[in-house]
Amino acid sequence: MSSEALKCQCCCEEENDQQKYDRIAEIIDKYKKREGSLIQVLHLSQNIYGYLPLELQKFIADRMDKPLSEVSGVITFYSFFATQPRGKHTIRVCMGTACYVRGGKKLVDRLEDILGVPVGSTTEDKKYTFEVARCIGACGLAPAMMIDDVVFKQVNPDKLESILAKY
């Protein structure tokens, strides 16, 4: 992955939209002739812009000579991609069978109260984006949740405020 693409992470204030689009155009030009490069381009574009709004999707589709439906289809298929601004940190509560049975829904309910937003939303201060995951692969640690790339095991609703205080 290009170090150029990694220079700016989500919601960068240092660059204006035109500068971000220029960087994305460079990435597209580098990858567009490579078979199967759309996901890579989308990933790098999201790293630069922070999310993939419709206007950016159109720009990528036009520049890669692909239909907008193909670009949008990939974005909506993979949960990694976001079409709305995201928070600095992403909270994902596992709702796989083991986590659900052991209290995952209680974690979701409590987080909605603490954060003041429903699942699928970003807090007003842009600190957290709150999501559920079908499974995070930590069934033996249920109920589990992740903040960014950190997995928290055997979480109960009483632990949530102290976990969030670290962020």
LOLO-465281 format. One record per residue (C-alpha): residue number from 1; x, y, z negated. Coordinates in steps of 0.25 Angstrom, whole numbers, plus 2048, in hexadecimal, padded with zeros to 3 digits. Layout:
<guzas>
<resi = NUM | X = X | Y = Y | Z = Z>
...
</guzas>
This chain:
<guzas>
<resi = 1 | X = 800 | Y = 800 | Z = 800>
<resi = 2 | X = 805 | Y = 80E | Z = 803>
<resi = 3 | X = 80A | Y = 816 | Z = 7F8>
<resi = 4 | X = 804 | Y = 822 | Z = 800>
<resi = 5 | X = 7F6 | Y = 81C | Z = 7FD>
<resi = 6 | X = 7F9 | Y = 81A | Z = 7EF>
<resi = 7 | X = 7FD | Y = 828 | Z = 7EC>
<resi = 8 | X = 7EF | Y = 82D | Z = 7E9>
<resi = 9 | X = 7E5 | Y = 825 | Z = 7E0>
<resi = 10 | X = 7D6 | Y = 827 | Z = 7DF>
<resi = 11 | X = 7D1 | Y = 835 | Z = 7DE>
<resi = 12 | X = 7DF | Y = 83C | Z = 7E1>
<resi = 13 | X = 7DE | Y = 84B | Z = 7DE>
<resi = 14 | X = 7EB | Y = 84E | Z = 7E5>
<resi = 15 | X = 7E6 | Y = 84C | Z = 7F3>
<resi = 16 | X = 7DB | Y = 852 | Z = 7FB>
<resi = 17 | X = 7D1 | Y = 849 | Z = 803>
<resi = 18 | X = 7D8 | Y = 84C | Z = 810>
<resi = 19 | X = 7E6 | Y = 848 | Z = 80A>
<resi = 20 | X = 7DF | Y = 83B | Z = 806>
<resi = 21 | X = 7D9 | Y = 839 | Z = 813>
<resi = 22 | X = 7E6 | Y = 83B | Z = 81A>
<resi = 23 | X = 7ED | Y = 831 | Z = 811>
<resi = 24 | X = 7E2 | Y = 827 | Z = 814>
<resi = 25 | X = 7E3 | Y = 82A | Z = 823>
<resi = 26 | X = 7F2 | Y = 826 | Z = 822>
<resi = 27 | X = 7EE | Y = 819 | Z = 81B>
<resi = 28 | X = 7E4 | Y = 816 | Z = 826>
<resi = 29 | X = 7EE | Y = 818 | Z = 831>
<resi = 30 | X = 7F8 | Y = 80F | Z = 82A>
<resi = 31 | X = 7EE | Y = 804 | Z = 828>
<resi = 32 | X = 7E3 | Y = 805 | Z = 833>
<resi = 33 | X = 7E9 | Y = 7FC | Z = 83D>
<resi = 34 | X = 7EB | Y = 7F1 | Z = 833>
<resi = 35 | X = 7E1 | Y = 7E6 | Z = 833>
<resi = 36 | X = 7D9 | Y = 7E5 | Z = 826>
<resi = 37 | X = 7DE | Y = 7F2 | Z = 821>
<resi = 38 | X = 7D1 | Y = 7F9 | Z = 81D>
<resi = 39 | X = 7D1 | Y = 7F5 | Z = 80F>
<resi = 40 | X = 7DF | Y = 7FA | Z = 80D>
<resi = 41 | X = 7DC | Y = 807 | Z = 813>
<resi = 42 | X = 7D0 | Y = 808 | Z = 80A>
<resi = 43 | X = 7D8 | Y = 805 | Z = 7FE>
<resi = 44 | X = 7E2 | Y = 80F | Z = 801>
<resi = 45 | X = 7D8 | Y = 819 | Z = 805>
<resi = 46 | X = 7D1 | Y = 817 | Z = 7F7>
<resi = 47 | X = 7DE | Y = 819 | Z = 7F0>
<resi = 48 | X = 7E0 | Y = 826 | Z = 7F7>
<resi = 49 | X = 7D2 | Y = 82C | Z = 7F6>
<resi = 50 | X = 7CD | Y = 825 | Z = 7EA>
<resi = 51 | X = 7C0 | Y = 81F | Z = 7F0>
<resi = 52 | X = 7BB | Y = 81D | Z = 7FE>
<resi = 53 | X = 7AF | Y = 827 | Z = 801>
<resi = 54 | X = 7A7 | Y = 826 | Z = 80E>
<resi = 55 | X = 7AF | Y = 831 | Z = 815>
<resi = 56 | X = 7BC | Y = 82A | Z = 812>
<resi = 57 | X = 7B6 | Y = 81C | Z = 817>
<resi = 58 | X = 7B2 | Y = 823 | Z = 824>
<resi = 59 | X = 7C1 | Y = 829 | Z = 826>
<resi = 60 | X = 7C7 | Y = 81B | Z = 823>
<resi = 61 | X = 7BD | Y = 815 | Z = 82D>
<resi = 62 | X = 7C0 | Y = 81F | Z = 838>
<resi = 63 | X = 7CF | Y = 81F | Z = 836>
<resi = 64 | X = 7CF | Y = 80F | Z = 836>
<resi = 65 | X = 7C6 | Y = 80E | Z = 842>
<resi = 66 | X = 7BC | Y = 806 | Z = 83A>
<resi = 67 | X = 7AD | Y = 807 | Z = 838>
<resi = 68 | X = 7A9 | Y = 80E | Z = 82B>
<resi = 69 | X = 7A0 | Y = 802 | Z = 828>
<resi = 70 | X = 7AD | Y = 7F9 | Z = 827>
<resi = 71 | X = 7B4 | Y = 803 | Z = 81E>
<resi = 72 | X = 7A8 | Y = 805 | Z = 815>
<resi = 73 | X = 7A5 | Y = 7F6 | Z = 815>
<resi = 74 | X = 7B3 | Y = 7F3 | Z = 80F>
<resi = 75 | X = 7B2 | Y = 7FE | Z = 805>
<resi = 76 | X = 7A5 | Y = 7FA | Z = 800>
<resi = 77 | X = 7A9 | Y = 7EB | Z = 800>
<resi = 78 | X = 7B5 | Y = 7EC | Z = 7F7>
<resi = 79 | X = 7B2 | Y = 7F2 | Z = 7E9>
<resi = 80 | X = 7C0 | Y = 7F8 | Z = 7E8>
<resi = 81 | X = 7BC | Y = 803 | Z = 7F2>
<resi = 82 | X = 7B4 | Y = 80F | Z = 7EC>
<resi = 83 | X = 7AC | Y = 819 | Z = 7F4>
<resi = 84 | X = 7AA | Y = 822 | Z = 7E8>
<resi = 85 | X = 7B4 | Y = 829 | Z = 7E0>
<resi = 86 | X = 7BA | Y = 820 | Z = 7D5>
<resi = 87 | X = 7BF | Y = 823 | Z = 7C7>
<resi = 88 | X = 7CD | Y = 823 | Z = 7C3>
<resi = 89 | X = 7CA | Y = 815 | Z = 7BC>
<resi = 90 | X = 7C1 | Y = 80A | Z = 7C1>
<resi = 91 | X = 7BA | Y = 802 | Z = 7B7>
<resi = 92 | X = 7B5 | Y = 7F4 | Z = 7BC>
<resi = 93 | X = 7AD | Y = 7EB | Z = 7B2>
<resi = 94 | X = 7AD | Y = 7DD | Z = 7B7>
<resi = 95 | X = 79F | Y = 7D7 | Z = 7B9>
<resi = 96 | X = 7A3 | Y = 7C9 | Z = 7BD>
<resi = 97 | X = 79B | Y = 7BE | Z = 7B7>
<resi = 98 | X = 7A5 | Y = 7BC | Z = 7AB>
<resi = 99 | X = 7A6 | Y = 7CB | Z = 7A8>
<resi = 100 | X = 797 | Y = 7CD | Z = 7AA>
<resi = 101 | X = 793 | Y = 7C2 | Z = 7A0>
<resi = 102 | X = 79D | Y = 7C7 | Z = 796>
<resi = 103 | X = 798 | Y = 7D5 | Z = 796>
<resi = 104 | X = 79C | Y = 7DC | Z = 7A2>
<resi = 105 | X = 78F | Y = 7E3 | Z = 7A4>
<resi = 106 | X = 790 | Y = 7E9 | Z = 796>
<resi = 107 | X = 79E | Y = 7EF | Z = 79A>
<resi = 108 | X = 797 | Y = 7F5 | Z = 7A6>
<resi = 109 | X = 78C | Y = 7FB | Z = 79E>
<resi = 110 | X = 795 | Y = 800 | Z = 793>
<resi = 111 | X = 79F | Y = 806 | Z = 79E>
<resi = 112 | X = 793 | Y = 80D | Z = 7A5>
<resi = 113 | X = 790 | Y = 814 | Z = 797>
<resi = 114 | X = 79E | Y = 818 | Z = 794>
<resi = 115 | X = 7A1 | Y = 81D | Z = 7A2>
<resi = 116 | X = 793 | Y = 823 | Z = 7A5>
<resi = 117 | X = 793 | Y = 81D | Z = 7B3>
<resi = 118 | X = 78D | Y = 811 | Z = 7B9>
<resi = 119 | X = 795 | Y = 805 | Z = 7BF>
<resi = 120 | X = 79A | Y = 80A | Z = 7CD>
<resi = 121 | X = 79C | Y = 818 | Z = 7C9>
<resi = 122 | X = 7A7 | Y = 821 | Z = 7C5>
<resi = 123 | X = 7A7 | Y = 82A | Z = 7B9>
<resi = 124 | X = 7A5 | Y = 839 | Z = 7BB>
<resi = 125 | X = 7B3 | Y = 83C | Z = 7B6>
<resi = 126 | X = 7B9 | Y = 832 | Z = 7C1>
<resi = 127 | X = 7C0 | Y = 82A | Z = 7B6>
<resi = 128 | X = 7B9 | Y = 81C | Z = 7B8>
<resi = 129 | X = 7B2 | Y = 815 | Z = 7C3>
<resi = 130 | X = 7A9 | Y = 80A | Z = 7BD>
<resi = 131 | X = 7A7 | Y = 7FD | Z = 7C5>
<resi = 132 | X = 7A4 | Y = 7EF | Z = 7C3>
<resi = 133 | X = 7AB | Y = 7E3 | Z = 7C9>
<resi = 134 | X = 7A6 | Y = 7D6 | Z = 7CD>
<resi = 135 | X = 7B2 | Y = 7CF | Z = 7C7>
<resi = 136 | X = 7C0 | Y = 7D4 | Z = 7C3>
<resi = 137 | X = 7C5 | Y = 7C6 | Z = 7C1>
<resi = 138 | X = 7C6 | Y = 7C6 | Z = 7B2>
<resi = 139 | X = 7BB | Y = 7BD | Z = 7AE>
<resi = 140 | X = 7C3 | Y = 7B7 | Z = 7A2>
<resi = 141 | X = 7C4 | Y = 7C5 | Z = 79D>
<resi = 142 | X = 7B5 | Y = 7C8 | Z = 79E>
<resi = 143 | X = 7AF | Y = 7D2 | Z = 79D>
<resi = 144 | X = 7BA | Y = 7DA | Z = 7A4>
<resi = 145 | X = 7BC | Y = 7E7 | Z = 7AB>
<resi = 146 | X = 7C6 | Y = 7EF | Z = 7B2>
<resi = 147 | X = 7CB | Y = 7FD | Z = 7B2>
<resi = 148 | X = 7D3 | Y = 800 | Z = 7BE>
<resi = 149 | X = 7DC | Y = 7F3 | Z = 7BE>
<resi = 150 | X = 7DB | Y = 7F0 | Z = 7B0>
<resi = 151 | X = 7D3 | Y = 7E4 | Z = 7AB>
<resi = 152 | X = 7CC | Y = 7E5 | Z = 79D>
<resi = 153 | X = 7C8 | Y = 7D8 | Z = 798>
<resi = 154 | X = 7BD | Y = 7D4 | Z = 78E>
<resi = 155 | X = 7B7 | Y = 7E2 | Z = 78E>
<resi = 156 | X = 7AB | Y = 7E5 | Z = 785>
<resi = 157 | X = 7A3 | Y = 7F2 | Z = 786>
<resi = 158 | X = 7AA | Y = 7F7 | Z = 779>
<resi = 159 | X = 7B8 | Y = 7F6 | Z = 77F>
<resi = 160 | X = 7B4 | Y = 7FF | Z = 78B>
<resi = 161 | X = 7B6 | Y = 80D | Z = 785>
<resi = 162 | X = 7C4 | Y = 809 | Z = 780>
<resi = 163 | X = 7C8 | Y = 803 | Z = 78D>
<resi = 164 | X = 7C3 | Y = 810 | Z = 794>
<resi = 165 | X = 7CB | Y = 818 | Z = 78B>
<resi = 166 | X = 7D8 | Y = 813 | Z = 791>
<resi = 167 | X = 7D4 | Y = 81A | Z = 79E>
</guzas>
